[in-house]
Amino acid sequence: QVQLVESGGGLVQPGGSLRLSCVASTNNFHSYSMGWYRQAPGKQRVLVARFRASGTTDYLDAVKGRFAISRDNAKNTVYLQMNNLKPEDTAAYYCNARNTQTATNAFGQGTQVTVSS
C-alpha cells in the first residue's frame, strides 16, 4: 500500500500563496492518478484537483485559475500551488493516490491550511 506524506501547509494572509507537497513511498508512482482533496470543519471532503489517468487535470470550480497541480515522477511527488488564497480555502488538505488496477485509493494524514488576516 502506498504511503503519502503531505507538507507545506500553514497560516497565510488572504491573497497569499502556499505550495503543498506530497511524497509517495512507492516504486510505481507513475502508475497512480494523484490528486488533492480538502475538508473544512463540519463539511465533507471534496476534490480540489487531480490528474486523470490520461494525464489531464480536473479542478474544483472554486479554485480554477488560482490553484495548479503538478507532479514530478522522478521525485515521487505531487504538488499543489495555491495562489490568491481566500479565507474559504481554509481546510485540511489531503493527498490522494488512486490506481484502479490494484483497487488502491489512499490518503495521506493531511496538512492544515489556514487563510486569515
Protein Blocks (a to p, Z undefined) as FASTA:
>chain_A
ZZdddehiacddehiacddddddddfklmmpccddddddehiacddfbdcdfkopacddf
klgokaccdddfknopacdddehiafklgccdddddddfklopacddebpaddddZZ
